[in-house]
Amino acid sequence: MVTITETPFDPWQTISQYQEQMQCDGEFGACATFVGTMRDMNEGDEVNGMLLEHYPGMTEKHLESIVANAEEKWGLLDTLVVHRVGELFPNDPIVLVAVWSAHRKDSFEACRFIMEDLKSKAPFWKKESLSEAEQQAGKNRWVENNTSGY
Amino acid sequence: MQTIMTQSKVETVMTIKVLYFASLRELFGREEQALDCADIETVADVWKEVSAGYEVSQSVLNSVNQEYAELDTPVKAGDEVAFFPPVTGG
């Protein structure tokens, strides 16, 4: 399942609730998860908040196609992707990827694959709000590139 | 007996929907526009039309109908074309 939400979410509660309603009880032996959280520093500057913009429609389609690709490559029982948009603050969870499979190899590898594809291709953009002094100097800025992650 | 023929002229709107995101939306000062598609065959033609007069110094990605596309991807009336900077989600 892919969800884009403007509402802050607790990733651990989300995983637990999702797992309760999954249709594969007793089948999965592994669940690999990734949670991305907002930091309060970037490129040496203090970051107070962030605005996360996306391309409604294309984002969902792209994430669903990433999940479908992962399901073709690995034996997966279920997949959950949740991504925040809108106004975020330090410590807010930004993204959750959870993958269930019978054995750990499939869920570990698929979780990484989904996350790397999301970072490099899913149409989201971050704009950082810096400290008050920097904001007054008009320094709010778009994040220009994601790091490769490897 | 008389038959009156009325000719109803159906006007087809020949436009392409163009969307801008993030820094490009701010640079162009608009998030969406309808572009007359006369003389437009590819994404490159759309870009040439909409970016004229702006200094775009960053790298620009594009999509057609919500799928990643290239500058030589064909575009026709009714398509949705978007321009945006490198993505930074996750």
gemmi code that builds the backbone of each chain (N, CA, C; Angstrom):
import gemmi

chains = {
    "A": [
        ("MET", (0.838, -1.185, 0.000), (0.000, 0.000, 0.000), (0.885, 1.250, 0.000)),
        ("VAL", (0.490, 2.235, -0.778), (1.237, 3.488, -0.853), (0.344, 4.607, -0.328)),
        ("THR", (0.850, 5.398, 0.612), (0.069, 6.512, 1.164), (0.916, 7.777, 1.207)),
        ("ILE", (0.355, 8.866, 0.681), (0.965, 10.188, 0.819), (0.085, 10.938, 1.815)),
        ("THR", (0.682, 11.521, 2.851), (-0.155, 12.153, 3.862), (0.385, 13.500, 4.333)),
        ("GLU", (-0.529, 14.423, 4.591), (-0.142, 15.722, 5.154), (-0.134, 15.657, 6.673)),
        ("THR", (-0.677, 14.562, 7.223), (-0.806, 14.434, 8.670), (0.423, 13.754, 9.261)),
        ("PRO", (0.997, 14.321, 10.338), (2.124, 13.636, 10.979), (1.730, 12.210, 11.365)),
        ("PHE", (2.668, 11.271, 11.244), (2.336, 9.885, 11.569), (3.434, 9.264, 12.430)),
        ("ASP", (3.032, 8.273, 13.236), (3.973, 7.512, 14.047), (4.280, 6.225, 13.269)),
        ("PRO", (5.512, 6.078, 12.756), (5.796, 4.931, 11.882), (5.611, 3.586, 12.579)),
        ("TRP", (5.944, 3.527, 13.875), (5.897, 2.244, 14.590), (4.449, 1.813, 14.806)),
        ("GLN", (3.612, 2.786, 15.145), (2.185, 2.497, 15.306), (1.562, 2.119, 13.952)),
        ("THR", (2.027, 2.817, 12.898), (1.513, 2.550, 11.551), (1.848, 1.116, 11.129)),
        ("ILE", (3.093, 0.688, 11.400), (3.504, -0.675, 11.040), (2.656, -1.684, 11.812)),
        ("SER", (2.525, -1.429, 13.104), (1.802, -2.372, 13.951), (0.326, -2.497, 13.534)),
        ("GLN", (-0.304, -1.343, 13.236), (-1.709, -1.384, 12.797), (-1.851, -2.065, 11.447)),
        ("TYR", (-0.896, -1.775, 10.537), (-0.967, -2.362, 9.205), (-0.806, -3.875, 9.288)),
        ("GLN", (0.152, -4.307, 10.134), (0.434, -5.733, 10.242), (-0.767, -6.505, 10.797)),
        ("GLU", (-1.524, -5.854, 11.678), (-2.698, -6.520, 12.266), (-3.752, -6.881, 11.229)),
        ("GLN", (-3.864, -6.043, 10.168), (-4.910, -6.324, 9.184), (-4.374, -7.042, 7.946)),
        ("MET", (-3.075, -7.401, 7.935), (-2.514, -8.085, 6.768), (-3.118, -9.480, 6.618)),
        ("GLN", (-3.157, -9.949, 5.367), (-3.810, -11.229, 5.084), (-2.818, -12.393, 5.055)),
        ("CYS", (-1.612, -12.182, 5.609), (-0.617, -13.246, 5.488), (-0.091, -13.687, 6.862)),
        ("ASP", (-0.963, -13.732, 7.836), (-0.584, -14.191, 9.175), (0.035, -15.578, 9.121)),
        ("GLY", (1.154, -15.739, 9.803), (1.791, -17.049, 9.854), (2.704, -17.325, 8.678)),
        ("GLU", (2.580, -16.533, 7.581), (3.401, -16.773, 6.393), (4.716, -16.020, 6.442)),
        ("PHE", (4.690, -14.811, 7.060), (5.933, -14.019, 6.993), (6.860, -14.353, 8.156)),
        ("GLY", (8.170, -14.400, 7.788), (9.177, -14.647, 8.807), (10.100, -13.464, 8.947)),
        ("ALA", (9.856, -12.424, 8.113), (10.741, -11.261, 8.140), (9.972, -9.998, 7.794)),
        ("CYS", (10.320, -8.924, 8.490), (9.800, -7.605, 8.134), (10.971, -6.641, 8.220)),
        ("ALA", (11.367, -6.054, 7.078), (12.445, -5.055, 7.079), (11.808, -3.683, 6.957)),
        ("THR", (12.301, -2.733, 7.763), (11.696, -1.393, 7.738), (12.772, -0.331, 7.589)),
        ("PHE", (12.389, 0.766, 6.962), (13.234, 1.959, 6.921), (12.359, 3.135, 7.329)),
        ("VAL", (12.872, 3.963, 8.253), (12.173, 5.188, 8.637), (13.126, 6.353, 8.435)),
        ("GLY", (12.727, 7.309, 7.636), (13.532, 8.516, 7.419), (12.930, 9.641, 8.247)),
        ("THR", (13.804, 10.361, 8.980), (13.338, 11.384, 9.921), (14.012, 12.718, 9.603)),
        ("MET", (13.324, 13.799, 9.869), (13.892, 15.115, 9.580), (14.963, 15.503, 10.591)),
        ("ARG", (16.114, 15.968, 10.078), (17.198, 16.436, 10.953), (17.080, 17.944, 11.169)),
        ("ASP", (17.820, 18.454, 12.170), (17.761, 19.900, 12.423), (18.981, 20.628, 11.860)),
        ("MET", (19.826, 19.890, 11.110), (21.006, 20.514, 10.491), (21.122, 20.005, 9.067)),
        ("ASN", (21.527, 20.876, 8.157), (21.862, 20.410, 6.811), (22.891, 21.359, 6.215)),
        ("GLU", (23.933, 20.791, 5.661), (25.010, 21.576, 5.050), (25.510, 22.681, 5.975)),
        ("GLY", (25.641, 22.348, 7.263), (26.204, 23.284, 8.228), (25.240, 24.343, 8.739)),
        ("ASP", (23.989, 24.319, 8.293), (23.019, 25.312, 8.749), (21.946, 24.661, 9.608)),
        ("GLU", (21.474, 25.454, 10.589), (20.383, 24.987, 11.431), (19.085, 25.056, 10.620)),
        ("VAL", (18.331, 23.973, 10.649), (17.075, 23.949, 9.886), (15.908, 23.876, 10.876)),
        ("ASN", (15.007, 24.856, 10.787), (13.871, 24.916, 11.724), (12.653, 24.148, 11.256)),
        ("GLY", (12.512, 24.049, 9.959), (11.326, 23.394, 9.410), (11.532, 23.131, 7.941)),
        ("MET", (10.541, 22.489, 7.361), (10.698, 22.104, 5.968), (9.326, 22.023, 5.313)),
        ("LEU", (9.283, 22.416, 4.045), (8.047, 22.260, 3.288), (8.299, 21.196, 2.237)),
        ("LEU", (7.489, 20.146, 2.275), (7.678, 19.058, 1.317), (6.581, 19.109, 0.270)),
        ("GLU", (7.003, 19.351, -0.951), (6.062, 19.467, -2.069), (6.111, 18.180, -2.894)),
        ("HIS", (4.998, 17.834, -3.548), (5.041, 16.676, -4.442), (4.165, 16.925, -5.661)),
        ("TYR", (4.218, 15.990, -6.594), (3.428, 16.084, -7.827), (2.272, 15.105, -7.659)),
        ("PRO", (1.120, 15.609, -7.182), (-0.004, 14.696, -6.917), (-0.353, 13.909, -8.177)),
        ("GLY", (-0.555, 12.641, -8.021), (-0.860, 11.791, -9.181), (0.389, 11.062, -9.636)),
        ("MET", (1.393, 11.816, -10.065), (2.624, 11.161, -10.540), (3.342, 10.483, -9.376)),
        ("THR", (3.326, 11.124, -8.206), (4.020, 10.537, -7.046), (3.445, 9.161, -6.722)),
        ("GLU", (2.129, 9.090, -6.599), (1.485, 7.815, -6.261), (1.771, 6.763, -7.335)),
        ("LYS", (1.621, 7.180, -8.607), (1.857, 6.242, -9.713), (3.285, 5.729, -9.684)),
        ("HIS", (4.226, 6.645, -9.432), (5.633, 6.242, -9.438), (5.930, 5.279, -8.282)),
        ("LEU", (5.429, 5.616, -7.092), (5.694, 4.745, -5.939), (5.052, 3.375, -6.142)),
        ("GLU", (3.853, 3.358, -6.705), (3.209, 2.062, -6.953), (3.994, 1.230, -7.964)),
        ("SER", (4.597, 1.908, -8.942), (5.387, 1.144, -9.917), (6.689, 0.641, -9.290)),
        ("ILE", (7.267, 1.401, -8.357), (8.475, 0.921, -7.654), (8.123, -0.346, -6.870)),
        ("VAL", (6.996, -0.301, -6.164), (6.578, -1.461, -5.360), (6.322, -2.663, -6.281)),
        ("ALA", (5.675, -2.422, -7.425), (5.401, -3.523, -8.368), (6.712, -4.115, -8.888)),
        ("ASN", (7.707, -3.251, -9.170), (9.021, -3.753, -9.621), (9.675, -4.611, -8.547)),
        ("ALA", (9.582, -4.153, -7.303), (10.177, -4.915, -6.190), (9.479, -6.263, -6.051)),
        ("GLU", (8.154, -6.257, -6.231), (7.406, -7.520, -6.105), (7.764, -8.518, -7.211)),
        ("GLU", (8.204, -7.965, -8.362), (8.643, -8.863, -9.436), (10.012, -9.463, -9.151)),
        ("LYS", (10.867, -8.653, -8.502), (12.257, -9.097, -8.278), (12.411, -10.010, -7.064)),
        ("TRP", (11.590, -9.793, -6.050), (11.729, -10.573, -4.821), (10.398, -11.211, -4.431)),
        ("GLY", (10.469, -12.230, -3.605), (9.250, -12.872, -3.121), (8.719, -12.117, -1.906)),
        ("LEU", (7.784, -11.195, -2.138), (7.282, -10.357, -1.039), (5.843, -10.727, -0.690)),
        ("LEU", (5.517, -10.614, 0.580), (4.144, -10.910, 1.009), (3.307, -9.647, 1.131)),
        ("ASP", (3.955, -8.544, 1.540), (3.225, -7.275, 1.611), (4.233, -6.132, 1.685)),
        ("THR", (3.804, -4.955, 1.256), (4.675, -3.775, 1.265), (3.872, -2.545, 1.668)),
        ("LEU", (4.470, -1.723, 2.505), (3.817, -0.480, 2.933), (4.783, 0.678, 2.734)),
        ("VAL", (4.330, 1.720, 2.028), (5.134, 2.938, 1.858), (4.277, 4.123, 2.302)),
        ("VAL", (4.793, 4.899, 3.258), (4.082, 6.111, 3.708), (5.050, 7.285, 3.572)),
        ("HIS", (4.619, 8.370, 2.956), (5.484, 9.551, 2.800), (4.715, 10.797, 3.200)),
        ("ARG", (5.348, 11.624, 4.024), (4.736, 12.899, 4.429), (4.921, 13.943, 3.345)),
        ("VAL", (3.947, 14.864, 3.260), (4.113, 16.100, 2.489), (3.635, 17.246, 3.374)),
        ("GLY", (3.842, 18.481, 2.925), (3.401, 19.637, 3.700), (4.489, 20.139, 4.624)),
        ("GLU", (4.056, 20.705, 5.768), (5.012, 21.340, 6.673), (5.548, 20.339, 7.686)),
        ("LEU", (6.870, 20.221, 7.756), (7.490, 19.270, 8.698), (8.475, 19.990, 9.609)),
        ("PHE", (8.724, 19.386, 10.770), (9.654, 19.945, 11.748), (10.666, 18.881, 12.156)),
        ("PRO", (11.838, 19.308, 12.704), (12.846, 18.330, 13.098), (12.248, 17.222, 13.971)),
        ("ASN", (12.731, 16.029, 13.763), (12.268, 14.789, 14.417), (10.999, 14.196, 13.806)),
        ("ASP", (10.332, 14.920, 12.922), (9.140, 14.346, 12.274), (9.568, 13.209, 11.339)),
        ("PRO", (8.875, 12.085, 11.413), (9.127, 11.042, 10.406), (8.708, 11.558, 9.021)),
        ("ILE", (9.563, 11.325, 8.028), (9.272, 11.762, 6.650), (8.753, 10.592, 5.830)),
        ("VAL", (9.442, 9.461, 5.963), (9.099, 8.328, 5.105), (9.215, 7.013, 5.873)),
        ("LEU", (8.316, 6.095, 5.535), (8.358, 4.745, 6.094), (8.245, 3.751, 4.940)),
        ("VAL", (9.176, 2.791, 4.911), (9.043, 1.657, 3.987), (9.096, 0.393, 4.839)),
        ("ALA", (8.093, -0.452, 4.728), (8.091, -1.726, 5.460), (7.764, -2.833, 4.467)),
        ("VAL", (8.584, -3.902, 4.513), (8.433, -4.995, 3.553), (8.392, -6.330, 4.300)),
        ("TRP", (7.398, -7.126, 4.003), (7.235, -8.430, 4.644), (7.535, -9.555, 3.648)),
        ("SER", (8.303, -10.540, 4.114), (8.586, -11.703, 3.254), (8.769, -12.941, 4.135)),
        ("ALA", (8.896, -14.096, 3.496), (9.071, -15.330, 4.266), (10.453, -15.357, 4.917)),
        ("HIS", (11.474, -14.915, 4.141), (12.852, -14.932, 4.650), (13.479, -13.552, 4.540)),
        ("ARG", (14.523, -13.290, 5.333), (15.054, -11.937, 5.471), (15.661, -11.352, 4.206)),
        ("LYS", (16.275, -12.192, 3.358), (16.963, -11.666, 2.166), (16.022, -10.809, 1.316)),
        ("ASP", (14.839, -11.340, 1.040), (13.890, -10.630, 0.171), (13.459, -9.289, 0.764)),
        ("SER", (13.115, -9.292, 2.060), (12.622, -8.034, 2.622), (13.744, -7.012, 2.792)),
        ("PHE", (14.946, -7.449, 3.207), (16.083, -6.519, 3.325), (16.373, -5.858, 1.981)),
        ("GLU", (16.545, -6.674, 0.962), (16.948, -6.147, -0.349), (15.850, -5.299, -0.981)),
        ("ALA", (14.616, -5.739, -0.860), (13.508, -4.981, -1.464), (13.322, -3.635, -0.752)),
        ("CYS", (13.507, -3.615, 0.550), (13.343, -2.375, 1.323), (14.365, -1.345, 0.847)),
        ("ARG", (15.612, -1.784, 0.670), (16.678, -0.895, 0.200), (16.388, -0.399, -1.227)),
        ("PHE", (15.976, -1.322, -2.065), (15.665, -1.003, -3.464), (14.549, 0.056, -3.550)),
        ("ILE", (13.492, -0.149, -2.800), (12.357, 0.786, -2.827), (12.812, 2.160, -2.337)),
        ("MET", (13.580, 2.165, -1.251), (14.019, 3.434, -0.665), (14.945, 4.198, -1.605)),
        ("GLU", (15.885, 3.488, -2.244), (16.828, 4.176, -3.147), (16.101, 4.718, -4.377)),
        ("ASP", (15.152, 3.958, -4.899), (14.398, 4.432, -6.066), (13.533, 5.638, -5.693)),
        ("LEU", (12.930, 5.565, -4.514), (12.106, 6.691, -4.024), (12.948, 7.961, -3.920)),
        ("LYS", (14.153, 7.830, -3.325), (15.022, 8.997, -3.126), (15.467, 9.602, -4.461)),
        ("SER", (15.723, 8.741, -5.455), (16.296, 9.277, -6.684), (15.257, 9.616, -7.748)),
        ("LYS", (14.029, 9.062, -7.645), (13.081, 9.297, -8.749), (11.684, 9.790, -8.352)),
        ("ALA", (11.216, 9.512, -7.135), (9.834, 9.910, -6.809), (9.748, 11.439, -6.728)),
        ("PRO", (8.720, 12.032, -7.368), (8.674, 13.498, -7.461), (8.233, 14.204, -6.171)),
        ("PHE", (9.209, 14.337, -5.272), (9.055, 15.143, -4.050), (10.162, 16.191, -4.048)),
        ("TRP", (9.890, 17.338, -3.421), (10.927, 18.385, -3.300), (10.866, 18.992, -1.908)),
        ("LYS", (12.059, 19.193, -1.321), (12.138, 19.761, 0.031), (12.602, 21.203, -0.024)),
        ("LYS", (11.908, 22.053, 0.730), (12.389, 23.420, 0.909), (12.634, 23.634, 2.386)),
        ("GLU", (13.866, 24.004, 2.728), (14.224, 24.140, 4.142), (13.978, 25.559, 4.637)),
        ("SER", (13.457, 25.668, 5.887), (13.393, 26.959, 6.567), (14.580, 27.003, 7.513)),
        ("LEU", (15.395, 28.024, 7.361), (16.590, 28.133, 8.197), (16.271, 28.984, 9.429)),
        ("SER", (17.292, 29.318, 10.211), (17.073, 30.103, 11.438), (16.473, 31.458, 11.078)),
        ("GLU", (15.958, 32.156, 12.109), (15.252, 33.414, 11.866), (16.127, 34.448, 11.131)),
        ("ALA", (17.385, 34.563, 11.602), (18.294, 35.542, 10.985), (18.516, 35.209, 9.507)),
        ("GLU", (18.677, 33.928, 9.255), (18.924, 33.525, 7.872), (17.670, 33.684, 7.018)),
        ("GLN", (16.507, 33.440, 7.668), (15.249, 33.629, 6.938), (15.085, 35.070, 6.518)),
        ("GLN", (15.451, 35.994, 7.462), (15.322, 37.422, 7.151), (16.242, 37.810, 6.004)),
        ("ALA", (17.333, 37.092, 5.903), (18.257, 37.367, 4.798), (17.801, 36.648, 3.523)),
        ("GLY", (16.586, 36.094, 3.574), (16.019, 35.439, 2.390), (16.720, 34.145, 2.040)),
        ("LYS", (17.197, 33.454, 3.061), (17.997, 32.260, 2.778), (17.235, 30.931, 2.775)),
        ("ASN", (15.897, 30.974, 2.883), (15.174, 29.699, 2.764), (15.532, 29.076, 1.424)),
        ("ARG", (15.749, 27.785, 1.411), (16.305, 27.229, 0.177), (15.719, 25.862, -0.174)),
        ("TRP", (15.698, 25.591, -1.450), (15.324, 24.266, -1.938), (16.535, 23.359, -1.773)),
        ("VAL", (16.306, 22.149, -1.323), (17.393, 21.166, -1.285), (17.672, 20.798, -2.741)),
        ("GLU", (18.940, 20.847, -3.142), (19.227, 20.699, -4.580), (19.345, 19.266, -5.066)),
        ("ASN", (19.896, 18.413, -4.198), (20.085, 17.021, -4.617), (20.068, 16.104, -3.413)),
        ("ASN", (19.568, 14.917, -3.588), (19.703, 13.908, -2.540), (21.083, 13.272, -2.648)),
        ("THR", (21.624, 12.869, -1.501), (22.900, 12.154, -1.541), (22.643, 10.742, -2.073)),
        ("SER", (23.677, 10.089, -2.565), (23.474, 8.788, -3.205), (23.032, 7.717, -2.211)),
        ("GLY", (23.412, 7.856, -0.942), (22.940, 6.899, 0.062), (23.843, 5.696, 0.224)),
        ("TYR", (24.814, 5.527, -0.659), (25.715, 4.380, -0.546), (27.090, 4.830, -0.087)),
    ],
    "B": [
        ("MET", (-41.804, 20.629, -47.673), (-41.038, 20.225, -46.501), (-39.626, 20.800, -46.579)),
        ("GLN", (-39.273, 21.327, -45.499), (-37.984, 22.015, -45.510), (-37.064, 21.483, -44.421)),
        ("THR", (-35.914, 21.207, -44.808), (-34.934, 20.764, -43.811), (-33.942, 21.888, -43.555)),
        ("ILE", (-33.871, 22.233, -42.360), (-32.898, 23.281, -42.047), (-31.623, 22.631, -41.508)),
        ("MET", (-30.613, 22.857, -42.232), (-29.336, 22.317, -41.788), (-28.609, 23.347, -40.934)),
        ("THR", (-28.371, 22.974, -39.768), (-27.565, 23.893, -38.959), (-26.173, 23.289, -38.785)),
        ("GLN", (-25.256, 24.096, -38.998), (-23.888, 23.614, -38.852), (-23.371, 23.987, -37.466)),
        ("SER", (-23.196, 22.979, -36.679), (-22.663, 23.301, -35.349), (-21.150, 23.186, -35.390)),
        ("LYS", (-20.544, 24.211, -35.006), (-19.089, 24.231, -35.061), (-18.534, 23.755, -33.711)),
        ("VAL", (-17.906, 22.637, -33.772), (-17.322, 22.121, -32.536), (-15.893, 22.644, -32.430)),
        ("GLU", (-15.692, 23.382, -31.405), (-14.342, 23.902, -31.225), (-13.530, 22.965, -30.336)),
        ("THR", (-12.506, 22.433, -30.898), (-11.641, 21.554, -30.121), (-10.545, 22.411, -29.485)),
        ("VAL", (-10.414, 22.231, -28.222), (-9.377, 23.011, -27.553), (-8.040, 22.317, -27.768)),
        ("MET", (-7.180, 22.982, -28.483), (-5.893, 22.383, -28.817), (-4.815, 22.912, -27.875)),
        ("THR", (-4.863, 22.422, -26.667), (-3.853, 22.911, -25.727), (-3.141, 21.767, -25.014)),
        ("ILE", (-2.002, 22.112, -24.460), (-1.212, 21.204, -23.639), (-1.184, 21.812, -22.242)),
        ("LYS", (-1.407, 20.966, -21.229), (-1.370, 21.458, -19.850), (0.081, 21.377, -19.367)),
        ("VAL", (0.612, 22.506, -18.925), (2.010, 22.521, -18.473), (2.061, 22.833, -16.981)),
        ("LEU", (2.770, 22.010, -16.229), (2.886, 22.185, -14.771), (4.338, 22.452, -14.385)),
        ("TYR", (4.506, 23.213, -13.307), (5.846, 23.519, -12.797), (5.890, 23.204, -11.311)),
        ("PHE", (7.013, 22.668, -10.851), (7.126, 22.341, -9.432), (8.370, 22.965, -8.805)),
        ("ALA", (8.268, 23.147, -7.487), (9.392, 23.566, -6.630), (10.041, 24.861, -7.142)),
        ("SER", (11.382, 24.852, -7.290), (12.072, 26.101, -7.655), (11.655, 26.621, -9.030)),
        ("LEU", (11.233, 25.732, -9.917), (10.811, 26.203, -11.251), (9.472, 26.929, -11.178)),
        ("ARG", (8.581, 26.445, -10.283), (7.303, 27.120, -10.075), (7.561, 28.541, -9.560)),
        ("GLU", (8.516, 28.653, -8.635), (8.832, 29.976, -8.084), (9.488, 30.871, -9.126)),
        ("LEU", (10.389, 30.299, -9.922), (11.089, 31.086, -10.941), (10.109, 31.630, -11.988)),
        ("PHE", (9.190, 30.784, -12.435), (8.241, 31.197, -13.483), (7.035, 31.946, -12.909)),
        ("GLY", (6.871, 31.876, -11.582), (5.750, 32.577, -10.949), (4.401, 31.996, -11.325)),
        ("ARG", (4.368, 30.723, -11.688), (3.091, 30.069, -12.009), (3.235, 28.576, -11.771)),
        ("GLU", (2.101, 27.927, -11.454), (2.187, 26.484, -11.246), (1.598, 25.704, -12.415)),
        ("GLU", (0.829, 26.400, -13.245), (0.151, 25.690, -14.330), (-0.193, 26.661, -15.445)),
        ("GLN", (-0.186, 26.193, -16.687), (-0.681, 27.018, -17.776), (-1.168, 26.117, -18.909)),
        ("ALA", (-2.062, 26.664, -19.720), (-2.511, 25.939, -20.920), (-1.766, 26.543, -22.089)),
        ("LEU", (-1.080, 25.687, -22.841), (-0.257, 26.177, -23.943), (-0.884, 25.757, -25.266)),
        ("ASP", (-1.030, 26.711, -26.166), (-1.539, 26.420, -27.505), (-0.553, 25.464, -28.181)),
        ("CYS", (-1.072, 24.356, -28.717), (-0.106, 23.353, -29.179), (0.264, 23.463, -30.658)),
        ("ALA", (-0.118, 24.571, -31.297), (0.314, 24.755, -32.684), (1.841, 24.799, -32.721)),
        ("ASP", (2.431, 24.097, -33.653), (3.894, 24.046, -33.841), (4.640, 23.326, -32.721)),
        ("ILE", (3.910, 22.640, -31.857), (4.615, 21.924, -30.786), (4.582, 20.427, -31.039)),
        ("GLU", (5.757, 19.845, -31.119), (5.842, 18.407, -31.397), (6.489, 17.604, -30.288)),
        ("THR", (7.386, 18.251, -29.553), (8.126, 17.517, -28.522), (8.192, 18.321, -27.221)),
        ("VAL", (8.699, 17.659, -26.170), (8.901, 18.335, -24.886), (9.843, 19.531, -25.061)),
        ("ALA", (10.847, 19.373, -25.920), (11.797, 20.469, -26.157), (11.083, 21.710, -26.698)),
        ("ASP", (10.085, 21.499, -27.580), (9.319, 22.637, -28.123), (8.539, 23.344, -27.013)),
        ("VAL", (7.961, 22.539, -26.098), (7.199, 23.120, -24.979), (8.147, 23.954, -24.114)),
        ("TRP", (9.299, 23.369, -23.814), (10.264, 24.055, -22.937), (10.729, 25.374, -23.558)),
        ("LYS", (11.001, 25.339, -24.861), (11.471, 26.532, -25.559), (10.429, 27.654, -25.427)),
        ("GLU", (9.174, 27.246, -25.576), (8.069, 28.206, -25.516), (7.911, 28.809, -24.112)),
        ("VAL", (7.898, 27.938, -23.088), (7.566, 28.427, -21.738), (8.758, 29.047, -21.011)),
        ("SER", (9.984, 28.684, -21.408), (11.138, 29.174, -20.658), (11.727, 30.445, -21.270)),
        ("ALA", (11.170, 30.866, -22.407), (11.698, 32.049, -23.081), (11.647, 33.248, -22.140)),
        ("GLY", (12.746, 33.949, -22.028), (12.781, 35.140, -21.185), (13.222, 34.880, -19.760)),
        ("TYR", (13.412, 33.604, -19.408), (13.881, 33.290, -18.053), (15.291, 32.734, -18.126)),
        ("GLU", (16.047, 33.054, -17.096), (17.383, 32.464, -17.029), (17.311, 31.224, -16.156)),
        ("VAL", (17.322, 30.078, -16.789), (17.213, 28.828, -16.033), (18.597, 28.199, -15.956)),
        ("SER", (19.189, 28.285, -14.767), (20.576, 27.832, -14.648), (20.683, 26.437, -14.048)),
        ("GLN", (19.551, 25.898, -13.570), (19.609, 24.592, -12.914), (19.227, 23.470, -13.870)),
        ("SER", (19.474, 22.230, -13.448), (19.054, 21.133, -14.304), (17.544, 20.930, -14.159)),
        ("VAL", (16.922, 20.580, -15.271), (15.467, 20.484, -15.324), (15.067, 19.090, -15.813)),
        ("LEU", (14.186, 18.442, -15.045), (13.642, 17.147, -15.465), (12.250, 17.378, -16.030)),
        ("ASN", (11.744, 16.411, -16.783), (10.394, 16.591, -17.320), (9.631, 15.278, -17.340)),
        ("SER", (8.307, 15.420, -17.431), (7.445, 14.240, -17.546), (6.317, 14.547, -18.521)),
        ("VAL", (5.804, 13.496, -19.159), (4.625, 13.627, -20.018), (3.586, 12.658, -19.484)),
        ("ASN", (2.398, 13.176, -19.189), (1.318, 12.381, -18.617), (1.785, 11.576, -17.397)),
        ("GLN", (2.538, 12.262, -16.547), (2.979, 11.736, -15.257), (3.957, 10.573, -15.347)),
        ("GLU", (4.671, 10.469, -16.484), (5.755, 9.495, -16.613), (7.000, 10.283, -17.028)),
        ("TYR", (8.174, 9.906, -16.457), (9.401, 10.583, -16.856), (9.552, 10.553, -18.369)),
        ("ALA", (9.990, 11.691, -18.940), (10.147, 11.775, -20.391), (11.479, 12.442, -20.716)),
        ("GLU", (11.787, 12.489, -22.014), (13.022, 13.120, -22.493), (12.637, 14.332, -23.321)),
        ("LEU", (13.624, 15.149, -23.671), (13.335, 16.344, -24.472), (12.752, 15.996, -25.839)),
        ("ASP", (13.090, 14.810, -26.372), (12.556, 14.462, -27.699), (11.265, 13.633, -27.627)),
        ("THR", (10.694, 13.490, -26.424), (9.423, 12.763, -26.304), (8.311, 13.559, -27.013)),
        ("PRO", (7.517, 12.882, -27.867), (6.437, 13.585, -28.576), (5.339, 14.063, -27.623)),
        ("VAL", (4.741, 15.192, -27.955), (3.675, 15.785, -27.139), (2.521, 16.144, -28.066)),
        ("LYS", (1.286, 15.865, -27.607), (0.123, 16.218, -28.430), (-0.940, 16.933, -27.579)),
        ("ALA", (-1.955, 17.465, -28.250), (-3.019, 18.187, -27.545), (-3.625, 17.308, -26.455)),
        ("GLY", (-3.882, 17.887, -25.311), (-4.487, 17.137, -24.210), (-3.468, 16.515, -23.262)),
        ("ASP", (-2.195, 16.523, -23.651), (-1.162, 15.942, -22.783), (-0.871, 16.863, -21.594)),
        ("GLU", (-0.341, 16.237, -20.537), (0.100, 16.994, -19.373), (1.627, 16.900, -19.308)),
        ("VAL", (2.275, 18.039, -19.433), (3.741, 18.078, -19.410), (4.170, 18.805, -18.140)),
        ("ALA", (5.151, 18.258, -17.424), (5.615, 18.941, -16.213), (7.124, 19.134, -16.258)),
        ("PHE", (7.571, 20.248, -15.670), (9.002, 20.530, -15.552), (9.332, 20.697, -14.079)),
        ("PHE", (10.455, 20.113, -13.663), (10.807, 20.193, -12.241), (12.306, 19.958, -12.027)),
        ("PRO", (12.822, 20.413, -10.873), (14.241, 20.199, -10.577), (14.468, 18.764, -10.092)),
        ("PRO", (15.739, 18.352, -9.911), (16.007, 17.020, -9.362), (15.218, 16.792, -8.082)),
        ("VAL", (14.758, 15.567, -7.879), (13.846, 15.278, -6.770), (14.632, 15.073, -5.462)),
        ("THR", (13.988, 15.428, -4.344), (14.684, 15.380, -3.051), (13.791, 14.827, -1.935)),
        ("GLY", (13.015, 13.793, -2.269), (12.146, 13.216, -1.234), (12.863, 12.233, -0.335)),
        ("GLY", (12.101, 11.583, 0.525), (12.618, 10.555, 1.399), (13.297, 11.079, 2.642)),
    ],
}
model = gemmi.Model(1)
for chain_id, residues in chains.items():
    chain = gemmi.Chain(chain_id)
    for i, (resn, *xyz) in enumerate(residues, 1):
        res = gemmi.Residue()
        res.name, res.seqid = resn, gemmi.SeqId(i, " ")
        for name, pos in zip(("N", "CA", "C"), xyz):
            atom = gemmi.Atom()
            atom.name, atom.element = name, gemmi.Element(name[0])
            atom.pos, atom.b_iso = gemmi.Position(*pos), 0.0
            res.add_atom(atom)
        chain.add_residue(res)
    model.add_chain(chain)
structure = gemmi.Structure()
structure.add_model(model)
structure.setup_entities()
